[in-house]
Amino acid sequence: MLYTRKGDTGTTKIFGCDQRFSKSSAVAEALGAVDELNSFLGLCKVRAKETELSVGERAVSALVEEVQQNLFIVQARLAGADKHLAREKIAVMEQAIGDIETVLPPITSFFVSGGTELAALFDVARTIARRAERRVVALYREQGEKSAVYGKDPTNSAPDIQEPILAYLNRLSSLLYALARLANHAAGITEDAPTYR
């Protein structure tokens, strides 16, 4: 069955915690934002596969799939599961960003989203990634403040967020920005700068 009715009062719970908490809590907001990002990346992946966009020898759709898999690790960790995001995954993303930058013209200004549909989709994904990062940072700060005041409370439902998660989410928006630029570049579309008029 796809529903349990247990959340009808606006509460939920996470892995390893019997206590229910508000769906508007910091942990629920962080989980929801990362889930939204992961879902939207599915659309980016499908469109990238259709266009056969690649970074060197690697298909962009495969790169996006890897990011989605890593976001499941992030979500599991936020929900309290004993999963860990390896720092090496950040290095892989940085390498991909570097590879993309070698084929793009230098950044001289902001650019107006659009050009190709895929570029626009990656740009929307970038903004969702930034929101997800903000939600996870808010949870991280809330968790740190609780620990500083009360010490580590075993009944606290806030997950122990690792620093690599914050770095990964921060780098992810840079990757998505680079992919948006790459999609336009591959299609021969010049980026439009804002006119500010």
mmCIF file of the C-alpha atoms, coordinates in Angstrom:
data_MODEL
# 
_entry.id   MODEL 
# 
loop_
_atom_site.group_PDB 
_atom_site.id 
_atom_site.type_symbol 
_atom_site.label_atom_id 
_atom_site.label_alt_id 
_atom_site.label_comp_id 
_atom_site.label_asym_id 
_atom_site.label_entity_id 
_atom_site.label_seq_id 
_atom_site.pdbx_PDB_ins_code 
_atom_site.Cartn_x 
_atom_site.Cartn_y 
_atom_site.Cartn_z 
_atom_site.occupancy 
_atom_site.B_iso_or_equiv 
_atom_site.pdbx_formal_charge 
_atom_site.auth_seq_id 
_atom_site.auth_comp_id 
_atom_site.auth_asym_id 
_atom_site.auth_atom_id 
_atom_site.pdbx_PDB_model_num 
ATOM 1   C CA . MET A 1 1   ? 0.000  0.000  0.000   1.00 0.00 ? 1   MET A CA 1 
ATOM 2   C CA . LEU A 1 2   ? 1.322  3.464  -0.941  1.00 0.00 ? 2   LEU A CA 1 
ATOM 3   C CA . TYR A 1 3   ? -0.035 5.181  2.173   1.00 0.00 ? 3   TYR A CA 1 
ATOM 4   C CA . THR A 1 4   ? -0.165 4.423  5.902   1.00 0.00 ? 4   THR A CA 1 
ATOM 5   C CA . ARG A 1 5   ? -2.324 7.336  7.173   1.00 0.00 ? 5   ARG A CA 1 
ATOM 6   C CA . LYS A 1 6   ? 0.291  7.874  9.926   1.00 0.00 ? 6   LYS A CA 1 
ATOM 7   C CA . GLY A 1 7   ? 1.340  11.210 8.440   1.00 0.00 ? 7   GLY A CA 1 
ATOM 8   C CA . ASP A 1 8   ? -2.169 12.632 8.192   1.00 0.00 ? 8   ASP A CA 1 
ATOM 9   C CA . THR A 1 9   ? -1.571 14.815 11.272  1.00 0.00 ? 9   THR A CA 1 
ATOM 10  C CA . GLY A 1 10  ? 1.513  16.473 9.723   1.00 0.00 ? 10  GLY A CA 1 
ATOM 11  C CA . THR A 1 11  ? 4.141  14.341 11.466  1.00 0.00 ? 11  THR A CA 1 
ATOM 12  C CA . THR A 1 12  ? 6.724  11.832 10.288  1.00 0.00 ? 12  THR A CA 1 
ATOM 13  C CA . LYS A 1 13  ? 9.714  9.909  11.610  1.00 0.00 ? 13  LYS A CA 1 
ATOM 14  C CA . ILE A 1 14  ? 13.164 8.947  10.422  1.00 0.00 ? 14  ILE A CA 1 
ATOM 15  C CA . PHE A 1 15  ? 15.374 5.875  10.487  1.00 0.00 ? 15  PHE A CA 1 
ATOM 16  C CA . GLY A 1 16  ? 16.107 4.499  13.968  1.00 0.00 ? 16  GLY A CA 1 
ATOM 17  C CA . CYS A 1 17  ? 13.861 6.970  15.783  1.00 0.00 ? 17  CYS A CA 1 
ATOM 18  C CA . ASP A 1 18  ? 10.466 6.020  17.197  1.00 0.00 ? 18  ASP A CA 1 
ATOM 19  C CA . GLN A 1 19  ? 9.486  9.622  17.936  1.00 0.00 ? 19  GLN A CA 1 
ATOM 20  C CA . ARG A 1 20  ? 7.361  11.426 15.383  1.00 0.00 ? 20  ARG A CA 1 
ATOM 21  C CA . PHE A 1 21  ? 8.157  15.035 14.496  1.00 0.00 ? 21  PHE A CA 1 
ATOM 22  C CA . SER A 1 22  ? 6.689  17.812 12.361  1.00 0.00 ? 22  SER A CA 1 
ATOM 23  C CA . LYS A 1 23  ? 6.928  17.594 8.589   1.00 0.00 ? 23  LYS A CA 1 
ATOM 24  C CA . SER A 1 24  ? 7.932  21.276 8.723   1.00 0.00 ? 24  SER A CA 1 
ATOM 25  C CA . SER A 1 25  ? 10.970 20.554 10.931  1.00 0.00 ? 25  SER A CA 1 
ATOM 26  C CA . ALA A 1 26  ? 14.523 21.256 9.763   1.00 0.00 ? 26  ALA A CA 1 
ATOM 27  C CA . VAL A 1 27  ? 15.226 17.579 9.114   1.00 0.00 ? 27  VAL A CA 1 
ATOM 28  C CA . ALA A 1 28  ? 12.031 17.117 7.079   1.00 0.00 ? 28  ALA A CA 1 
ATOM 29  C CA . GLU A 1 29  ? 12.810 20.285 5.079   1.00 0.00 ? 29  GLU A CA 1 
ATOM 30  C CA . ALA A 1 30  ? 16.352 19.071 4.348   1.00 0.00 ? 30  ALA A CA 1 
ATOM 31  C CA . LEU A 1 31  ? 15.189 15.607 3.303   1.00 0.00 ? 31  LEU A CA 1 
ATOM 32  C CA . GLY A 1 32  ? 12.452 17.045 1.113   1.00 0.00 ? 32  GLY A CA 1 
ATOM 33  C CA . ALA A 1 33  ? 14.779 19.489 -0.630  1.00 0.00 ? 33  ALA A CA 1 
ATOM 34  C CA . VAL A 1 34  ? 17.349 16.790 -1.439  1.00 0.00 ? 34  VAL A CA 1 
ATOM 35  C CA . ASP A 1 35  ? 14.555 14.494 -2.654  1.00 0.00 ? 35  ASP A CA 1 
ATOM 36  C CA . GLU A 1 36  ? 13.205 17.245 -4.922  1.00 0.00 ? 36  GLU A CA 1 
ATOM 37  C CA . LEU A 1 37  ? 16.695 17.813 -6.327  1.00 0.00 ? 37  LEU A CA 1 
ATOM 38  C CA . ASN A 1 38  ? 17.212 14.108 -6.974  1.00 0.00 ? 38  ASN A CA 1 
ATOM 39  C CA . SER A 1 39  ? 13.870 13.841 -8.752  1.00 0.00 ? 39  SER A CA 1 
ATOM 40  C CA . PHE A 1 40  ? 14.547 16.847 -10.971 1.00 0.00 ? 40  PHE A CA 1 
ATOM 41  C CA . LEU A 1 41  ? 17.969 15.458 -11.862 1.00 0.00 ? 41  LEU A CA 1 
ATOM 42  C CA . GLY A 1 42  ? 16.104 12.452 -13.269 1.00 0.00 ? 42  GLY A CA 1 
ATOM 43  C CA . LEU A 1 43  ? 14.597 14.758 -15.886 1.00 0.00 ? 43  LEU A CA 1 
ATOM 44  C CA . CYS A 1 44  ? 18.023 16.277 -16.605 1.00 0.00 ? 44  CYS A CA 1 
ATOM 45  C CA . LYS A 1 45  ? 19.450 12.785 -17.023 1.00 0.00 ? 45  LYS A CA 1 
ATOM 46  C CA . VAL A 1 46  ? 16.791 11.748 -19.541 1.00 0.00 ? 46  VAL A CA 1 
ATOM 47  C CA . ARG A 1 47  ? 17.265 14.927 -21.596 1.00 0.00 ? 47  ARG A CA 1 
ATOM 48  C CA . ALA A 1 48  ? 21.072 14.587 -21.460 1.00 0.00 ? 48  ALA A CA 1 
ATOM 49  C CA . LYS A 1 49  ? 20.796 11.017 -22.751 1.00 0.00 ? 49  LYS A CA 1 
ATOM 50  C CA . GLU A 1 50  ? 18.582 12.194 -25.631 1.00 0.00 ? 50  GLU A CA 1 
ATOM 51  C CA . THR A 1 51  ? 21.124 14.842 -26.671 1.00 0.00 ? 51  THR A CA 1 
ATOM 52  C CA . GLU A 1 52  ? 24.105 12.479 -26.194 1.00 0.00 ? 52  GLU A CA 1 
ATOM 53  C CA . LEU A 1 53  ? 25.977 15.255 -24.359 1.00 0.00 ? 53  LEU A CA 1 
ATOM 54  C CA . SER A 1 54  ? 29.321 14.116 -22.965 1.00 0.00 ? 54  SER A CA 1 
ATOM 55  C CA . VAL A 1 55  ? 32.286 15.305 -20.933 1.00 0.00 ? 55  VAL A CA 1 
ATOM 56  C CA . GLY A 1 56  ? 35.306 13.840 -22.678 1.00 0.00 ? 56  GLY A CA 1 
ATOM 57  C CA . GLU A 1 57  ? 34.525 10.143 -23.063 1.00 0.00 ? 57  GLU A CA 1 
ATOM 58  C CA . ARG A 1 58  ? 31.890 10.142 -20.340 1.00 0.00 ? 58  ARG A CA 1 
ATOM 59  C CA . ALA A 1 59  ? 28.181 10.608 -21.020 1.00 0.00 ? 59  ALA A CA 1 
ATOM 60  C CA . VAL A 1 60  ? 26.644 13.439 -18.995 1.00 0.00 ? 60  VAL A CA 1 
ATOM 61  C CA . SER A 1 61  ? 23.663 11.167 -18.292 1.00 0.00 ? 61  SER A CA 1 
ATOM 62  C CA . ALA A 1 62  ? 26.032 8.728  -16.526 1.00 0.00 ? 62  ALA A CA 1 
ATOM 63  C CA . LEU A 1 63  ? 27.552 11.587 -14.518 1.00 0.00 ? 63  LEU A CA 1 
ATOM 64  C CA . VAL A 1 64  ? 24.082 12.712 -13.429 1.00 0.00 ? 64  VAL A CA 1 
ATOM 65  C CA . GLU A 1 65  ? 23.174 9.117  -12.472 1.00 0.00 ? 65  GLU A CA 1 
ATOM 66  C CA . GLU A 1 66  ? 26.253 9.008  -10.236 1.00 0.00 ? 66  GLU A CA 1 
ATOM 67  C CA . VAL A 1 67  ? 25.194 12.264 -8.571  1.00 0.00 ? 67  VAL A CA 1 
ATOM 68  C CA . GLN A 1 68  ? 21.718 10.817 -7.965  1.00 0.00 ? 68  GLN A CA 1 
ATOM 69  C CA . GLN A 1 69  ? 23.207 7.727  -6.335  1.00 0.00 ? 69  GLN A CA 1 
ATOM 70  C CA . ASN A 1 70  ? 25.335 9.948  -4.095  1.00 0.00 ? 70  ASN A CA 1 
ATOM 71  C CA . LEU A 1 71  ? 22.299 12.005 -3.127  1.00 0.00 ? 71  LEU A CA 1 
ATOM 72  C CA . PHE A 1 72  ? 20.645 8.808  -1.888  1.00 0.00 ? 72  PHE A CA 1 
ATOM 73  C CA . ILE A 1 73  ? 23.619 8.444  0.476   1.00 0.00 ? 73  ILE A CA 1 
ATOM 74  C CA . VAL A 1 74  ? 23.076 12.045 1.598   1.00 0.00 ? 74  VAL A CA 1 
ATOM 75  C CA . GLN A 1 75  ? 19.355 11.405 2.162   1.00 0.00 ? 75  GLN A CA 1 
ATOM 76  C CA . ALA A 1 76  ? 20.055 8.198  4.084   1.00 0.00 ? 76  ALA A CA 1 
ATOM 77  C CA . ARG A 1 77  ? 22.533 10.027 6.313   1.00 0.00 ? 77  ARG A CA 1 
ATOM 78  C CA . LEU A 1 78  ? 20.113 12.891 6.926   1.00 0.00 ? 78  LEU A CA 1 
ATOM 79  C CA . ALA A 1 79  ? 17.490 10.314 7.907   1.00 0.00 ? 79  ALA A CA 1 
ATOM 80  C CA . GLY A 1 80  ? 19.875 8.806  10.471  1.00 0.00 ? 80  GLY A CA 1 
ATOM 81  C CA . ALA A 1 81  ? 21.156 5.732  8.607   1.00 0.00 ? 81  ALA A CA 1 
ATOM 82  C CA . ASP A 1 82  ? 24.751 4.606  9.044   1.00 0.00 ? 82  ASP A CA 1 
ATOM 83  C CA . LYS A 1 83  ? 25.809 5.670  5.547   1.00 0.00 ? 83  LYS A CA 1 
ATOM 84  C CA . HIS A 1 84  ? 28.816 7.806  4.740   1.00 0.00 ? 84  HIS A CA 1 
ATOM 85  C CA . LEU A 1 85  ? 29.662 9.973  1.755   1.00 0.00 ? 85  LEU A CA 1 
ATOM 86  C CA . ALA A 1 86  ? 33.322 9.429  0.896   1.00 0.00 ? 86  ALA A CA 1 
ATOM 87  C CA . ARG A 1 87  ? 35.429 12.544 0.313   1.00 0.00 ? 87  ARG A CA 1 
ATOM 88  C CA . GLU A 1 88  ? 36.651 10.939 -2.914  1.00 0.00 ? 88  GLU A CA 1 
ATOM 89  C CA . LYS A 1 89  ? 33.206 11.632 -4.390  1.00 0.00 ? 89  LYS A CA 1 
ATOM 90  C CA . ILE A 1 90  ? 33.878 15.355 -4.037  1.00 0.00 ? 90  ILE A CA 1 
ATOM 91  C CA . ALA A 1 91  ? 37.177 14.949 -5.902  1.00 0.00 ? 91  ALA A CA 1 
ATOM 92  C CA . VAL A 1 92  ? 35.394 13.096 -8.728  1.00 0.00 ? 92  VAL A CA 1 
ATOM 93  C CA . MET A 1 93  ? 32.956 15.985 -9.052  1.00 0.00 ? 93  MET A CA 1 
ATOM 94  C CA . GLU A 1 94  ? 35.765 18.554 -9.015  1.00 0.00 ? 94  GLU A CA 1 
ATOM 95  C CA . GLN A 1 95  ? 37.504 16.629 -11.795 1.00 0.00 ? 95  GLN A CA 1 
ATOM 96  C CA . ALA A 1 96  ? 34.317 16.685 -13.879 1.00 0.00 ? 96  ALA A CA 1 
ATOM 97  C CA . ILE A 1 97  ? 33.975 20.442 -13.347 1.00 0.00 ? 97  ILE A CA 1 
ATOM 98  C CA . GLY A 1 98  ? 37.601 20.920 -14.395 1.00 0.00 ? 98  GLY A CA 1 
ATOM 99  C CA . ASP A 1 99  ? 37.117 18.794 -17.510 1.00 0.00 ? 99  ASP A CA 1 
ATOM 100 C CA . ILE A 1 100 ? 34.064 20.841 -18.500 1.00 0.00 ? 100 ILE A CA 1 
ATOM 101 C CA . GLU A 1 101 ? 35.846 24.151 -17.926 1.00 0.00 ? 101 GLU A CA 1 
ATOM 102 C CA . THR A 1 102 ? 38.626 23.196 -20.362 1.00 0.00 ? 102 THR A CA 1 
ATOM 103 C CA . VAL A 1 103 ? 36.177 23.290 -23.304 1.00 0.00 ? 103 VAL A CA 1 
ATOM 104 C CA . LEU A 1 104 ? 34.195 26.385 -22.271 1.00 0.00 ? 104 LEU A CA 1 
ATOM 105 C CA . PRO A 1 105 ? 34.993 30.052 -22.809 1.00 0.00 ? 105 PRO A CA 1 
ATOM 106 C CA . PRO A 1 106 ? 35.911 31.948 -19.630 1.00 0.00 ? 106 PRO A CA 1 
ATOM 107 C CA . ILE A 1 107 ? 33.088 33.290 -17.472 1.00 0.00 ? 107 ILE A CA 1 
ATOM 108 C CA . THR A 1 108 ? 32.809 37.055 -17.921 1.00 0.00 ? 108 THR A CA 1 
ATOM 109 C CA . SER A 1 109 ? 29.413 37.698 -16.317 1.00 0.00 ? 109 SER A CA 1 
ATOM 110 C CA . PHE A 1 110 ? 26.225 36.069 -15.146 1.00 0.00 ? 110 PHE A CA 1 
ATOM 111 C CA . PHE A 1 111 ? 24.155 34.644 -17.969 1.00 0.00 ? 111 PHE A CA 1 
ATOM 112 C CA . VAL A 1 112 ? 20.446 34.583 -18.626 1.00 0.00 ? 112 VAL A CA 1 
ATOM 113 C CA . SER A 1 113 ? 19.085 31.065 -18.276 1.00 0.00 ? 113 SER A CA 1 
ATOM 114 C CA . GLY A 1 114 ? 17.920 29.444 -21.474 1.00 0.00 ? 114 GLY A CA 1 
ATOM 115 C CA . GLY A 1 115 ? 19.501 28.660 -24.790 1.00 0.00 ? 115 GLY A CA 1 
ATOM 116 C CA . THR A 1 116 ? 18.783 24.957 -25.011 1.00 0.00 ? 116 THR A CA 1 
ATOM 117 C CA . GLU A 1 117 ? 16.159 23.129 -23.021 1.00 0.00 ? 117 GLU A CA 1 
ATOM 118 C CA . LEU A 1 118 ? 18.868 21.010 -21.371 1.00 0.00 ? 118 LEU A CA 1 
ATOM 119 C CA . ALA A 1 119 ? 20.827 24.096 -20.308 1.00 0.00 ? 119 ALA A CA 1 
ATOM 120 C CA . ALA A 1 120 ? 17.683 25.584 -18.780 1.00 0.00 ? 120 ALA A CA 1 
ATOM 121 C CA . LEU A 1 121 ? 16.946 22.317 -16.960 1.00 0.00 ? 121 LEU A CA 1 
ATOM 122 C CA . PHE A 1 122 ? 20.446 22.172 -15.510 1.00 0.00 ? 122 PHE A CA 1 
ATOM 123 C CA . ASP A 1 123 ? 20.096 25.789 -14.422 1.00 0.00 ? 123 ASP A CA 1 
ATOM 124 C CA . VAL A 1 124 ? 16.839 25.001 -12.595 1.00 0.00 ? 124 VAL A CA 1 
ATOM 125 C CA . ALA A 1 125 ? 18.593 21.993 -11.010 1.00 0.00 ? 125 ALA A CA 1 
ATOM 126 C CA . ARG A 1 126 ? 21.365 24.343 -9.854  1.00 0.00 ? 126 ARG A CA 1 
ATOM 127 C CA . THR A 1 127 ? 18.875 26.562 -8.027  1.00 0.00 ? 127 THR A CA 1 
ATOM 128 C CA . ILE A 1 128 ? 17.199 23.535 -6.424  1.00 0.00 ? 128 ILE A CA 1 
ATOM 129 C CA . ALA A 1 129 ? 20.648 22.300 -5.364  1.00 0.00 ? 129 ALA A CA 1 
ATOM 130 C CA . ARG A 1 130 ? 21.344 25.649 -3.719  1.00 0.00 ? 130 ARG A CA 1 
ATOM 131 C CA . ARG A 1 131 ? 18.052 25.458 -1.836  1.00 0.00 ? 131 ARG A CA 1 
ATOM 132 C CA . ALA A 1 132 ? 18.810 21.900 -0.732  1.00 0.00 ? 132 ALA A CA 1 
ATOM 133 C CA . GLU A 1 133 ? 22.222 23.069 0.460   1.00 0.00 ? 133 GLU A CA 1 
ATOM 134 C CA . ARG A 1 134 ? 20.628 25.887 2.473   1.00 0.00 ? 134 ARG A CA 1 
ATOM 135 C CA . ARG A 1 135 ? 18.190 23.455 4.100   1.00 0.00 ? 135 ARG A CA 1 
ATOM 136 C CA . VAL A 1 136 ? 20.972 21.022 5.023   1.00 0.00 ? 136 VAL A CA 1 
ATOM 137 C CA . VAL A 1 137 ? 23.138 23.871 6.367   1.00 0.00 ? 137 VAL A CA 1 
ATOM 138 C CA . ALA A 1 138 ? 20.184 25.033 8.501   1.00 0.00 ? 138 ALA A CA 1 
ATOM 139 C CA . LEU A 1 139 ? 19.815 21.516 9.887   1.00 0.00 ? 139 LEU A CA 1 
ATOM 140 C CA . TYR A 1 140 ? 23.561 21.281 10.465  1.00 0.00 ? 140 TYR A CA 1 
ATOM 141 C CA . ARG A 1 141 ? 23.586 24.599 12.362  1.00 0.00 ? 141 ARG A CA 1 
ATOM 142 C CA . GLU A 1 142 ? 20.529 23.624 14.409  1.00 0.00 ? 142 GLU A CA 1 
ATOM 143 C CA . GLN A 1 143 ? 22.149 20.322 15.285  1.00 0.00 ? 143 GLN A CA 1 
ATOM 144 C CA . GLY A 1 144 ? 25.382 22.067 16.294  1.00 0.00 ? 144 GLY A CA 1 
ATOM 145 C CA . GLU A 1 145 ? 23.559 24.542 18.509  1.00 0.00 ? 145 GLU A CA 1 
ATOM 146 C CA . LYS A 1 146 ? 21.663 21.749 20.278  1.00 0.00 ? 146 LYS A CA 1 
ATOM 147 C CA . SER A 1 147 ? 24.885 19.807 20.853  1.00 0.00 ? 147 SER A CA 1 
ATOM 148 C CA . ALA A 1 148 ? 26.667 22.889 22.203  1.00 0.00 ? 148 ALA A CA 1 
ATOM 149 C CA . VAL A 1 149 ? 23.903 23.622 24.720  1.00 0.00 ? 149 VAL A CA 1 
ATOM 150 C CA . TYR A 1 150 ? 22.804 20.135 25.741  1.00 0.00 ? 150 TYR A CA 1 
ATOM 151 C CA . GLY A 1 151 ? 25.679 17.881 24.750  1.00 0.00 ? 151 GLY A CA 1 
ATOM 152 C CA . LYS A 1 152 ? 25.090 14.914 22.462  1.00 0.00 ? 152 LYS A CA 1 
ATOM 153 C CA . ASP A 1 153 ? 21.589 13.731 23.248  1.00 0.00 ? 153 ASP A CA 1 
ATOM 154 C CA . PRO A 1 154 ? 20.911 10.130 22.166  1.00 0.00 ? 154 PRO A CA 1 
ATOM 155 C CA . THR A 1 155 ? 17.179 10.917 21.930  1.00 0.00 ? 155 THR A CA 1 
ATOM 156 C CA . ASN A 1 156 ? 17.807 13.848 19.566  1.00 0.00 ? 156 ASN A CA 1 
ATOM 157 C CA . SER A 1 157 ? 16.331 12.973 16.162  1.00 0.00 ? 157 SER A CA 1 
ATOM 158 C CA . ALA A 1 158 ? 18.676 15.315 14.272  1.00 0.00 ? 158 ALA A CA 1 
ATOM 159 C CA . PRO A 1 159 ? 21.156 13.311 12.186  1.00 0.00 ? 159 PRO A CA 1 
ATOM 160 C CA . ASP A 1 160 ? 24.892 13.617 12.615  1.00 0.00 ? 160 ASP A CA 1 
ATOM 161 C CA . ILE A 1 161 ? 25.744 15.369 9.340   1.00 0.00 ? 161 ILE A CA 1 
ATOM 162 C CA . GLN A 1 162 ? 29.254 14.858 8.087   1.00 0.00 ? 162 GLN A CA 1 
ATOM 163 C CA . GLU A 1 163 ? 31.264 17.767 6.699   1.00 0.00 ? 163 GLU A CA 1 
ATOM 164 C CA . PRO A 1 164 ? 31.682 15.984 3.307   1.00 0.00 ? 164 PRO A CA 1 
ATOM 165 C CA . ILE A 1 165 ? 27.930 16.269 2.766   1.00 0.00 ? 165 ILE A CA 1 
ATOM 166 C CA . LEU A 1 166 ? 28.069 20.057 2.998   1.00 0.00 ? 166 LEU A CA 1 
ATOM 167 C CA . ALA A 1 167 ? 31.079 20.206 0.661   1.00 0.00 ? 167 ALA A CA 1 
ATOM 168 C CA . TYR A 1 168 ? 29.417 17.825 -1.801  1.00 0.00 ? 168 TYR A CA 1 
ATOM 169 C CA . LEU A 1 169 ? 26.222 19.880 -1.968  1.00 0.00 ? 169 LEU A CA 1 
ATOM 170 C CA . ASN A 1 170 ? 28.218 23.081 -2.374  1.00 0.00 ? 170 ASN A CA 1 
ATOM 171 C CA . ARG A 1 171 ? 30.241 21.632 -5.245  1.00 0.00 ? 171 ARG A CA 1 
ATOM 172 C CA . LEU A 1 172 ? 27.139 20.144 -6.867  1.00 0.00 ? 172 LEU A CA 1 
ATOM 173 C CA . SER A 1 173 ? 25.680 23.539 -7.746  1.00 0.00 ? 173 SER A CA 1 
ATOM 174 C CA . SER A 1 174 ? 28.991 24.395 -9.456  1.00 0.00 ? 174 SER A CA 1 
ATOM 175 C CA . LEU A 1 175 ? 28.791 21.181 -11.476 1.00 0.00 ? 175 LEU A CA 1 
ATOM 176 C CA . LEU A 1 176 ? 25.222 21.926 -12.546 1.00 0.00 ? 176 LEU A CA 1 
ATOM 177 C CA . TYR A 1 177 ? 26.202 25.455 -13.576 1.00 0.00 ? 177 TYR A CA 1 
ATOM 178 C CA . ALA A 1 178 ? 29.044 24.018 -15.643 1.00 0.00 ? 178 ALA A CA 1 
ATOM 179 C CA . LEU A 1 179 ? 26.684 21.475 -17.242 1.00 0.00 ? 179 LEU A CA 1 
ATOM 180 C CA . ALA A 1 180 ? 24.215 24.228 -18.165 1.00 0.00 ? 180 ALA A CA 1 
ATOM 181 C CA . ARG A 1 181 ? 27.016 26.139 -19.882 1.00 0.00 ? 181 ARG A CA 1 
ATOM 182 C CA . LEU A 1 182 ? 28.255 22.957 -21.573 1.00 0.00 ? 182 LEU A CA 1 
ATOM 183 C CA . ALA A 1 183 ? 24.802 22.174 -22.971 1.00 0.00 ? 183 ALA A CA 1 
ATOM 184 C CA . ASN A 1 184 ? 24.629 25.581 -24.624 1.00 0.00 ? 184 ASN A CA 1 
ATOM 185 C CA . HIS A 1 185 ? 28.233 25.445 -25.824 1.00 0.00 ? 185 HIS A CA 1 
ATOM 186 C CA . ALA A 1 186 ? 27.749 22.015 -27.393 1.00 0.00 ? 186 ALA A CA 1 
ATOM 187 C CA . ALA A 1 187 ? 24.717 23.357 -29.271 1.00 0.00 ? 187 ALA A CA 1 
ATOM 188 C CA . GLY A 1 188 ? 26.682 26.372 -30.515 1.00 0.00 ? 188 GLY A CA 1 
ATOM 189 C CA . ILE A 1 189 ? 24.600 28.829 -28.491 1.00 0.00 ? 189 ILE A CA 1 
ATOM 190 C CA . THR A 1 190 ? 26.276 31.931 -27.117 1.00 0.00 ? 190 THR A CA 1 
ATOM 191 C CA . GLU A 1 191 ? 25.378 32.843 -23.561 1.00 0.00 ? 191 GLU A CA 1 
ATOM 192 C CA . ASP A 1 192 ? 23.360 36.027 -23.094 1.00 0.00 ? 192 ASP A CA 1 
ATOM 193 C CA . ALA A 1 193 ? 24.501 38.327 -20.303 1.00 0.00 ? 193 ALA A CA 1 
ATOM 194 C CA . PRO A 1 194 ? 21.909 40.300 -18.324 1.00 0.00 ? 194 PRO A CA 1 
ATOM 195 C CA . THR A 1 195 ? 21.477 43.869 -19.608 1.00 0.00 ? 195 THR A CA 1 
ATOM 196 C CA . TYR A 1 196 ? 20.531 45.394 -16.213 1.00 0.00 ? 196 TYR A CA 1 
ATOM 197 C CA . ARG A 1 197 ? 18.353 47.916 -18.106 1.00 0.00 ? 197 ARG A CA 1 
# 
